[in-house]
């Protein structure tokens, strides 16, 4: 019961972070440089969590359930490819009529249409799966994934909110943003109860799949966006390293206790 209560608190936390990111632009607006530097720091955290926590734990949990390391790697690949295909199909549907570099850059940030909203909502469902699977593996792993996802959600929802406002859709923004903020917490709750009804070996494979989803977010969304502005790339690299070193320090700190549970 305590485990469920802790998970519910964390679900409320990511909902609160999402709502804060959604409505913050209505009160103040961070500069473009500040946003990208924040993303750069987050990308370092994501890289550390992916390679030092999620992938090793996915393999360990799968092996504990009677599967070998390659089974876990296939599921990691499946998670990555699933998100890659979803993202690819979404971008094909959303392709701009103008192919020049300036327009391509503009449309890569344009996320106010219904199709974009649906695409990001599907992405948020997988985020919920990743959080639930992480908490079923262990509380510490769950907390690490939660922190990373909160950084990710804050940036995504903040950007979505800002774009709604720039498009002059303030009235519709509140409804769309509230629904969007609820998707990940609801998906996390559903995934938690569904996966909790299976044997632990299945949970290990589900965690491996979610690690692949996390890999896609890190490699194809967070890192490219962190280095989107060439004039601050050095600062971005420095912040990426800082974020990575923080995770390395935490892993080394808890390393004496064995696996991070």
C-alpha positions as CSV (number, residue, x, y, z in Angstrom):
1,X,0.0,0.0,0.0
2,X,2.9,2.3,0.8
3,X,4.4,1.6,-2.6
4,X,1.1,2.6,-4.3
5,X,0.8,5.8,-2.2
6,X,4.4,6.8,-3.2
7,X,3.6,6.2,-6.8
8,X,0.4,8.3,-6.6
9,X,2.4,11.1,-5.1
10,X,4.9,10.9,-8.0
11,X,2.1,10.9,-10.5
12,X,0.7,14.0,-8.9
13,X,4.2,15.6,-9.0
14,X,4.5,15.1,-12.8
15,X,1.0,16.5,-13.3
16,X,1.9,19.5,-11.2
17,X,5.1,20.1,-13.2
18,X,3.2,19.7,-16.4
19,X,0.5,22.3,-15.4
20,X,3.2,24.7,-14.2
21,X,5.0,24.4,-17.6
22,X,1.7,24.9,-19.3
23,X,0.5,28.0,-17.6
24,X,3.9,29.7,-16.8
25,X,4.0,31.3,-20.3
26,X,0.8,33.2,-19.4
27,X,2.7,34.9,-16.5
28,X,6.2,35.2,-17.9
29,X,8.2,34.2,-20.9
30,X,11.7,32.7,-20.8
31,X,14.1,33.8,-23.5
32,X,15.0,31.4,-26.3
33,X,18.6,31.1,-25.1
34,X,17.4,30.2,-21.6
35,X,15.1,27.5,-22.9
36,X,17.8,25.9,-24.9
37,X,20.4,26.0,-22.1
38,X,17.8,24.3,-19.8
39,X,17.3,21.7,-22.4
40,X,21.1,21.2,-22.7
41,X,21.4,20.5,-19.0
42,X,18.4,18.1,-19.2
43,X,20.0,16.3,-22.1
44,X,23.0,15.4,-19.9
45,X,20.7,14.1,-17.3
46,X,18.9,12.0,-19.9
47,X,22.1,10.5,-21.3
48,X,23.3,9.5,-17.9
49,X,20.0,7.9,-16.8
50,X,19.7,6.1,-20.2
51,X,23.1,4.5,-20.2
52,X,24.0,4.1,-16.5
53,X,20.5,3.3,-15.1
54,X,17.8,2.3,-17.5
55,X,19.7,0.0,-19.9
56,X,21.6,-1.9,-17.2
57,X,18.5,-2.3,-15.1
58,X,16.4,-3.4,-18.1
59,X,19.0,-6.2,-18.7
60,X,19.2,-7.1,-15.0
61,X,15.5,-7.3,-14.6
62,X,14.9,-9.3,-17.8
63,X,17.6,-11.8,-16.7
64,X,16.0,-12.1,-13.3
65,X,12.8,-13.0,-15.0
66,X,14.4,-15.8,-17.0
67,X,15.3,-14.0,-20.2
68,X,18.8,-13.2,-21.5
69,X,20.4,-9.9,-22.3
70,X,19.6,-10.1,-26.0
71,X,15.9,-10.4,-25.2
72,X,16.1,-7.1,-23.3
73,X,18.1,-5.5,-26.2
74,X,15.4,-6.6,-28.7
75,X,12.7,-4.9,-26.6
76,X,14.8,-1.8,-26.2
77,X,15.2,-1.7,-30.0
78,X,11.4,-2.3,-30.4
79,X,10.7,0.7,-28.1
80,X,13.0,2.9,-30.0
81,X,11.7,1.9,-33.4
82,X,8.1,2.2,-32.3
83,X,8.6,5.9,-31.3
84,X,10.8,6.4,-34.4
85,X,8.0,5.2,-36.7
86,X,5.3,7.2,-34.9
87,X,7.5,10.3,-35.1
88,X,8.3,9.7,-38.8
89,X,4.7,9.2,-39.8
90,X,3.7,12.3,-37.9
91,X,6.3,14.5,-39.5
92,X,5.4,13.1,-43.0
93,X,1.8,14.1,-42.4
94,X,2.9,17.5,-41.0
95,X,5.4,18.3,-43.7
96,X,5.6,21.9,-44.8
97,X,4.8,22.9,-48.4
98,X,8.0,24.9,-48.4
99,X,11.3,22.9,-48.1
100,X,13.7,25.8,-47.6
101,X,15.9,25.6,-44.5
102,X,14.3,28.6,-42.8
103,X,10.7,27.2,-43.2
104,X,11.8,23.7,-42.2
105,X,13.2,25.1,-39.0
106,X,10.0,27.1,-38.3
107,X,7.7,24.1,-38.9
108,X,9.9,21.9,-36.7
109,X,8.7,24.0,-33.8
110,X,5.1,24.5,-34.9
111,X,3.0,22.2,-32.7
112,X,-0.4,23.8,-32.5
113,X,-2.3,21.8,-35.1
114,X,-4.6,19.0,-34.1
115,X,-2.3,16.5,-35.8
116,X,0.6,17.7,-33.7
117,X,-1.5,17.6,-30.6
118,X,-2.4,14.0,-31.3
119,X,1.2,13.1,-32.0
120,X,2.5,14.6,-28.8
121,X,-0.4,13.0,-26.9
122,X,0.6,9.5,-28.2
123,X,4.2,10.3,-27.1
124,X,2.9,11.2,-23.7
125,X,1.2,7.8,-23.4
126,X,4.6,6.1,-23.8
127,X,6.1,8.5,-21.2
128,X,3.5,7.2,-18.8
129,X,4.5,3.6,-19.6
130,X,8.1,4.4,-18.9
131,X,7.4,5.9,-15.5
132,X,5.1,3.0,-14.4
133,X,7.6,0.4,-15.6
134,X,10.5,2.2,-13.8
135,X,8.6,2.3,-10.5
136,X,7.7,-1.4,-10.7
137,X,11.4,-2.2,-11.1
138,X,12.4,-0.1,-8.1
139,X,11.7,3.1,-6.3
140,X,15.1,4.7,-6.9
141,X,15.0,3.9,-10.6
142,X,11.5,5.3,-10.6
143,X,12.5,8.5,-9.0
144,X,15.4,9.0,-11.5
145,X,13.1,8.4,-14.5
146,X,10.5,10.7,-12.9
147,X,13.0,13.6,-12.5
148,X,14.1,13.2,-16.1
149,X,10.5,13.0,-17.4
150,X,9.6,16.1,-15.4
151,X,12.4,18.0,-17.1
152,X,11.2,16.7,-20.5
153,X,7.5,17.4,-19.8
154,X,8.2,20.9,-18.5
155,X,10.1,21.9,-21.7
156,X,7.5,20.2,-24.0
157,X,4.4,21.7,-22.3
158,X,6.1,25.1,-21.9
159,X,6.8,25.2,-25.7
160,X,3.3,23.9,-26.5
161,X,1.7,26.6,-24.3
162,X,4.0,29.4,-25.7
163,X,3.0,28.4,-29.3
164,X,-0.7,28.4,-28.5
165,X,-0.3,31.9,-27.2
166,X,1.7,33.1,-30.1
167,X,-1.0,31.7,-32.4
168,X,-3.6,33.8,-30.6
169,X,-5.4,30.7,-29.2
170,X,-5.5,31.7,-25.5
171,X,-9.1,30.6,-25.0
172,X,-8.6,27.2,-26.5
173,X,-5.1,26.8,-24.9
174,X,-6.5,26.2,-21.4
175,X,-8.6,23.2,-22.5
176,X,-6.0,21.6,-24.8
177,X,-3.2,22.1,-22.3
178,X,-5.1,20.7,-19.4
179,X,-6.0,17.6,-21.4
180,X,-2.4,17.2,-22.6
181,X,-1.1,17.5,-19.0
182,X,-3.4,14.7,-17.8
183,X,-2.3,12.2,-20.5
184,X,1.0,11.1,-19.0
185,X,-0.3,10.7,-15.4
186,X,-3.4,8.8,-16.5
187,X,-1.2,6.6,-18.8
188,X,1.2,6.0,-15.9
189,X,-1.7,4.9,-13.6
190,X,-3.1,2.5,-16.2
191,X,0.3,1.1,-17.0
192,X,1.1,0.6,-13.4
193,X,-2.0,-1.4,-12.6
194,X,-1.9,-3.4,-15.9
195,X,1.8,-4.3,-15.6
196,X,1.4,-4.9,-11.8
197,X,-1.0,-7.7,-12.7
198,X,1.7,-9.6,-14.6
199,X,4.6,-11.7,-13.4
200,X,7.8,-9.8,-12.7
201,X,9.5,-11.2,-15.8
202,X,7.0,-9.4,-18.0
203,X,7.6,-6.2,-16.1
204,X,11.3,-6.5,-16.9
205,X,10.6,-6.8,-20.6
206,X,8.1,-3.8,-20.4
207,X,10.8,-1.8,-18.7
208,X,13.2,-2.7,-21.5
209,X,10.7,-1.5,-24.1
210,X,10.2,1.8,-22.1
211,X,14.0,2.2,-22.1
212,X,13.9,2.2,-25.9
213,X,11.2,4.9,-25.7
214,X,13.4,6.9,-23.4
215,X,16.4,6.4,-25.8
216,X,14.3,7.9,-28.7
217,X,13.4,10.9,-26.6
218,X,17.0,11.5,-25.6
219,X,18.7,11.0,-28.9
220,X,16.2,12.4,-31.4
221,X,14.4,15.1,-29.4
222,X,16.3,16.4,-26.5
223,X,19.9,16.4,-27.8
224,X,19.2,17.9,-31.2
225,X,17.1,20.6,-29.6
226,X,19.8,21.4,-27.0
227,X,22.2,22.2,-29.8
228,X,19.7,24.0,-32.0
229,X,21.4,27.4,-31.5
230,X,25.0,27.6,-32.7
231,X,25.7,30.8,-30.8
232,X,25.4,29.0,-27.4
233,X,26.7,25.6,-28.4
234,X,29.7,25.8,-26.1
235,X,27.6,26.7,-23.1
236,X,25.1,24.0,-24.1
237,X,27.9,21.4,-24.2
238,X,29.2,22.5,-20.7
239,X,25.7,22.2,-19.2
240,X,25.2,18.8,-20.9
241,X,28.4,17.6,-19.2
242,X,27.3,19.0,-15.9
243,X,24.0,17.2,-16.1
244,X,25.7,14.0,-17.0
245,X,28.3,14.3,-14.2
246,X,25.4,14.7,-11.7
247,X,23.9,11.4,-12.7
248,X,27.4,9.7,-12.7
249,X,27.9,11.0,-9.2
250,X,24.6,9.7,-8.0
251,X,25.3,6.3,-9.6
252,X,28.7,6.1,-8.0
253,X,27.2,7.2,-4.7
254,X,24.7,4.4,-4.7
255,X,27.0,1.9,-6.4
256,X,28.1,0.3,-3.2
257,X,24.6,-0.9,-2.6
258,X,24.6,-2.9,-5.8
259,X,21.8,-2.3,-8.3
260,X,19.8,0.9,-8.0
261,X,16.6,-0.1,-6.4
